[in-house]
Amino acid sequence: MNLKRTPLYEKHVFLKAKIIDFGGWAMPVQYTNVIDEHKSTRTNASIFDICHMGEIKIKGPQALAFLQYCLTRNLADQETGQIKLSTLLNCKGGIIDDLTVYKTDENAYILVTNAATRERDYQWLKEIQQNKNYDCLIKDISDTTGKIDLQGPCSEEILQNISSADLKNVSYYHFVQSKIMDTKATISRSGYTGEDGFEIYAPASQINLIWDKLMETGRPFGLKPAGLGARDTLRLEAGMMLNEQDITEDISPLEVPYGWLIDWNKDFVGKSALEVFKKNGPAKKLVGFEMINRGIARHGYKIFSGKKEIGIVTSGTFAPSLNKAIGLAFLDKNFSLPDTVIDVAIRESISQAKVVKLPFYKRQK
C-alpha cells in the first residue's frame, strides 16, 4: 500500500522514528519510547507532526448561517480570533466528526477536522450547501496547510523566541495571525494533550523550516519530538476522545460527553433524530474507568457485571502520569455511575475496574 506522507516525513526518518500506517498515512508512533515522550510533554515540551489533519475554509455572505445549520454548536456569539469545538452530525444524529471552528474574519472560518474524516466532512458539507443553496465558498486547503503541535509547560517560552505575537495575550481556545521567522502563521492556544500548548498552522512548503527552528530553539528547554503513541496516552489521561475509536457515526453526542455542544434552540442537521433520542434517553454512556487489578484493558475488550455483559472498552492504556491503567468504555447506563465496580475480560481472565469521573488528569495551573 502506498501510504500518504506529510511534508515532515523525512524529518521522522532522519530521527529514526518508528513509522506506522495510521489511517493511510505514514506517521511516527515513537522516536525513543512512548513513556519518555509522554513525560517530556508533561514536564518540558514536545513537538508533534499533525500535518495529516484536515483544514476546510468556509467563506462568504452566508458562511455563518451555513455553519449554524451544519453544526450543533451555536456560533452566533463567536468572535474573530476565537475557536469553538463542535460536532458535525449525519441525518440520524450520529457523529461524523468533532471538529474545531476558527473564526478568521467576518463571514470567514476554518474548520479543523480529524484526519480520518477529512474527505467525508468535506463531501458532506458540499452536499448540504448544494441542497440548501447557501451562498458561501467551501474549499479544502489541507494539502497546502502544514500543522505542528507544540505542547507542554515550556511551550510558550520556546515559541515566544521565534514568534512576533505576544503569546501571553493569547487565551485558551483563541488564536492570532502572526509570523514565525518570515513565515505567516496561525498560532492557537489549544491542543490534544491536557497541557498548555499551541497548534501552529503555516504553508506546507514552509513547515519544515518551522520544525527545524522549533527544535533548535527548544533544545535548551528539553524539547523532544513525540509520536502518535504519546499523543494517545496524553489525550486519554485528559479524557479526550479519539474519532473512529471512541466516537463513530453510530454514536450520538448524548452518549458521550458532548451534550454541551448542542444548542437545542437552533435548527441543525440531525436535530429531529437527536430530539427523539433525547426523549427516549440513551441506553449506554461513555465513561472513564481505572483498573483495580493488574492488566491493561484494550479497545474491543468486553465488560461484565457478574455474568452479564454490560459494555465494551473503546480506549485503554497505561497512564504514565498516574502510574495506573485507565480507559474509556461504553457501559449500560445503569452501571455508569462513578465508583461502580466492573469486570473487564482481558484475554482469558477477568480483572476488576471501577468507573471514575473524567478527566483522569488535570494539569497544575
C-alpha positions in Angstrom: 0.0 0.0 0.0 1.2 3.5 -0.9 0.9 5.5 2.3 0.4 9.3 2.2 3.3 11.3 3.7 3.2 14.6 5.5 5.7 17.3 4.5 7.7 16.4 7.6 8.1 12.7 6.8 11.8 12.9 6.0 12.4 14.5 9.4 10.9 11.4 11.1 13.1 9.1 9.0 16.2 11.1 9.9 15.3 10.9 13.6 14.9 7.1 13.2 11.2 7.2 14.3 9.2 4.0 14.2 6.7 4.7 11.3 3.3 3.1 11.2 0.2 3.1 8.9 -2.2 5.5 10.6 -5.4 5.7 8.5 -3.4 5.5 5.3 -0.7 7.9 6.5 2.9 7.0 7.2 3.2 8.5 10.7 5.7 8.4 13.6 4.4 6.4 16.5 7.5 7.0 18.6 11.1 8.2 18.4 12.5 7.0 21.7 9.6 5.4 23.6 6.1 6.4 24.5 6.6 6.9 28.2 9.7 9.1 27.6 7.8 11.3 25.1 4.7 11.4 27.3 6.7 12.6 30.3 8.6 15.1 28.2 5.3 16.7 27.3 4.1 16.9 30.9 7.3 18.3 32.3 9.0 20.2 29.5 7.6 20.3 25.9 7.1 18.1 22.9 6.6 18.8 19.2 4.2 16.7 17.1 3.7 16.4 13.3 -0.1 16.9 12.8 0.0 17.7 9.1 -2.3 14.8 8.3 -5.3 16.6 9.8 -7.7 18.5 7.6 -8.5 22.2 7.2 -11.5 23.4 5.3 -12.1 27.1 4.5 -15.7 28.4 4.7 -16.2 32.0 3.4 -19.0 34.1 2.1 -22.1 36.1 3.0 -23.9 33.1 4.4 -20.9 31.3 5.9 -22.3 31.7 9.5 -25.8 30.7 8.5 -24.4 27.6 6.8 -22.3 26.6 9.7 -25.2 27.2 12.1 -27.2 24.6 10.1 -24.3 22.1 9.7 -23.0 22.1 13.2 -24.6 21.5 16.6 -22.8 24.4 18.4 -24.2 27.9 18.3 -21.6 30.1 16.7 -23.6 33.3 16.7 -21.5 34.9 19.5 -18.1 33.6 18.3 -15.6 36.4 18.0 -12.8 36.7 15.4 -9.8 35.0 16.9 -11.9 32.6 18.9 -12.1 28.8 18.5 -15.2 26.7 19.2 -15.4 22.9 19.3 -18.5 21.4 17.7 -19.9 18.2 16.3 -20.9 17.5 12.7 -23.7 15.0 12.5 -25.4 12.9 9.9 -29.2 12.9 9.4 -29.6 10.2 12.0 -27.9 12.3 14.7 -24.6 10.3 14.6 -21.2 12.0 14.9 -19.4 12.3 11.6 -16.7 14.4 13.3 -15.8 16.5 16.3 -14.0 19.5 14.8 -12.8 22.9 15.8 -14.1 26.1 14.2 -11.7 29.1 13.8 -13.3 32.4 13.1 -10.7 34.2 11.0 -12.8 37.2 9.9 -16.4 38.4 9.5 -18.0 35.6 7.4 -14.8 33.6 7.2 -13.9 30.4 9.1 -11.5 27.5 9.0 -12.7 24.1 10.2 -10.0 21.8 11.5 -11.1 18.2 11.0 -9.8 14.8 12.1 -7.5 13.1 9.6 -9.7 10.1 9.1 -12.9 12.1 8.4 -11.4 15.0 6.4 -12.8 13.8 3.0 -16.1 12.7 4.5 -16.5 16.1 6.2 -15.8 18.0 3.0 -18.2 16.0 0.9 -21.0 16.2 3.5 -20.6 20.0 3.8 -20.7 20.3 0.0 -23.8 18.2 -0.2 -25.6 20.3 2.4 -24.6 23.5 0.7 -25.8 22.4 -2.7 -29.1 21.1 -1.2 -29.8 24.3 0.7 -28.2 26.8 -1.7 -26.1 28.6 0.9 -24.0 31.5 -0.6 -20.5 30.6 0.6 -17.3 29.1 -0.6 -16.1 25.7 0.7 -12.5 24.8 0.0 -10.3 22.0 1.3 -6.9 23.6 2.0 -5.4 20.6 3.8 -2.8 19.8 1.2 -1.3 23.3 1.3 -1.5 23.6 5.1 1.1 22.4 7.5 0.4 21.8 11.1 2.7 21.4 14.1 1.6 21.0 17.8 3.9 22.3 20.5 2.7 21.1 23.8 3.9 21.3 27.4 4.7 23.8 30.2 7.7 25.3 28.3 5.8 25.7 25.0 5.1 29.5 25.4 8.7 30.3 26.3 10.0 28.3 23.3 7.6 29.6 20.8 7.8 33.3 22.0 11.5 33.2 21.0 10.6 32.9 17.3 7.0 34.4 17.1 6.2 38.0 16.5 3.0 37.7 18.6 2.8 38.4 22.3 1.7 34.9 23.3 0.8 35.8 26.9 -2.2 37.7 25.4 -3.5 34.5 23.6 -6.0 32.9 25.9 -7.2 29.3 25.8 -9.1 28.4 22.6 -8.1 31.6 20.9 -5.6 32.3 18.1 -3.6 35.0 16.4 -2.3 35.6 13.0 1.5 36.0 13.4 4.9 35.4 11.9 7.4 32.7 12.7 10.6 33.9 11.3 9.4 35.3 8.0 6.5 32.9 7.5 2.9 33.9 8.1 1.4 31.5 10.6 -1.8 31.0 12.7 -1.0 30.2 16.3 -3.7 28.9 18.6 -3.6 28.1 22.3 -5.1 24.7 22.1 -4.2 21.1 21.8 -4.9 17.4 22.5 -2.7 16.6 25.4 -4.2 18.3 28.5 -1.2 20.6 28.8 -0.7 24.2 27.9 0.4 24.5 24.3 -0.1 25.7 20.8 -1.2 24.5 17.4 0.7 26.1 14.6 -0.6 26.4 11.0 1.6 27.6 8.2 2.1 26.9 4.5 3.0 23.2 3.9 6.0 24.4 1.9 7.4 26.2 4.9 6.6 23.8 7.7 10.0 22.1 7.6 11.7 25.4 8.4 9.4 26.0 11.4 10.0 22.4 12.7 13.8 22.9 12.5 13.7 26.3 14.2 11.5 25.0 17.0 13.8 22.0 17.5 16.8 24.3 17.7 15.1 26.9 19.9 13.6 24.3 22.2 16.7 22.2 22.8 17.8 24.2 26.0 14.2 23.6 27.3 14.3 19.8 26.8 12.0 19.9 23.8 11.7 16.5 22.1 9.7 15.2 19.1 6.8 12.9 20.1 4.8 10.5 18.1 1.3 9.2 18.0 1.9 6.8 20.9 2.5 9.6 23.4 -0.3 11.6 21.8 -2.7 8.8 22.5 -1.7 8.3 26.2 -1.7 12.1 26.8 -5.2 12.6 25.3 -6.6 9.7 27.2 -5.3 10.9 30.5 -7.0 14.2 29.7 -10.3 12.4 29.0 -10.3 13.3 25.3 -12.0 11.1 22.7 -10.4 9.6 19.6 -12.5 9.8 16.4 -13.2 6.4 14.8 -12.4 4.7 18.1 -14.4 6.3 21.0 -16.9 8.0 18.6 -18.3 6.9 15.3 -21.2 7.8 13.0 -23.3 5.3 15.1 -22.7 7.3 18.3 -24.8 10.2 19.4 -23.4 13.3 21.2 -25.8 12.4 24.0 -24.0 9.1 24.6 -20.6 10.8 25.1 -19.6 13.9 27.0 -20.7 16.2 24.1 -24.2 17.1 25.2 -22.9 20.6 26.0 -22.1 21.1 22.3 -25.7 21.0 21.3 -27.9 24.2 21.0 -31.5 22.9 21.0 -32.8 26.4 20.2 -31.5 26.4 16.6 -32.0 24.1 13.7 -29.1 21.8 12.6 -28.6 18.6 10.6 -29.7 15.6 12.7 -31.7 17.6 15.2 -35.0 15.8 14.7 -33.4 12.4 15.2 -31.5 13.7 18.2 -34.7 15.0 19.8 -36.3 11.6 19.6 -33.1 10.0 21.0 -33.1 12.6 23.8 -36.8 11.8 24.7 -36.1 8.1 24.9 -32.8 8.5 26.7 -29.5 6.8 25.8 -29.2 3.2 26.8 -25.4 3.5 27.1 -22.9 6.1 28.1 -19.2 6.6 27.5 -17.4 6.7 30.9 -13.9 6.6 32.3 -12.6 3.7 34.3 -9.4 2.8 36.1 -8.1 -0.8 36.7 -8.2 -2.1 40.2 -6.4 -5.4 39.4 -3.4 -5.8 37.2 -3.8 -5.7 33.4 -4.5 -3.1 30.7 -7.9 -3.0 29.0 -7.7 -2.5 25.2 -10.1 -1.4 22.5 -12.8 -4.0 22.0 -12.5 -5.8 25.3 -15.8 -6.8 26.8 -17.1 -5.6 30.2 -19.3 -7.6 32.6 -21.1 -7.3 35.8 -21.0 -10.9 37.1 -22.0 -12.9 34.0 -24.0 -10.1 32.4 -22.3 -8.3 29.5 -22.7 -4.6 30.1 -20.3 -2.8 27.8 -17.2 -2.6 25.7 -13.8 -0.8 26.0 -13.2 1.9 23.4 -9.7 3.1 24.6 -7.3 1.7 27.2 -3.7 2.2 28.1 -1.2 2.6 31.0 -1.2 6.2 32.1 2.4 7.3 32.8 1.4 10.4 34.7 -0.9 8.4 37.1 1.1 5.2 37.2 -2.1 3.1 36.6 -4.1 1.6 33.8 -7.1 3.6 32.6 -9.6 3.6 29.8 -12.9 4.7 28.2 -15.8 2.4 27.7 -19.4 2.3 26.7 -21.5 1.0 29.6 -25.1 0.2 30.2 -26.4 3.4 31.8 -27.4 1.5 34.9 -23.7 0.8 35.6 -22.2 4.1 34.6 -22.1 6.0 37.9 -18.7 6.8 39.4 -17.3 4.1 41.8 -19.3 1.3 40.2 -17.1 -1.8 40.1 -17.0 -3.6 36.7 -15.3 -6.7 35.3 -13.1 -6.4 32.2 -12.4 -9.5 30.2 -8.6 -9.3 29.5 -7.7 -12.3 27.3 -8.6 -15.4 29.3 -9.1 -13.7 32.7 -11.4 -11.2 34.4 -9.9 -8.1 36.0 -11.8 -5.6 38.2 -12.0 -1.9 37.4 -14.1 1.0 38.7 -15.9 3.8 37.0 -14.3 7.3 37.6 -15.1 10.9 36.7 -13.3 12.4 33.7 -10.7 13.7 33.1 -8.2 11.3 34.7 -5.5 14.0 34.7 -5.6 17.8 35.2 -2.5 19.9 34.8 -1.5 22.2 37.6 -2.3 25.8 36.7 
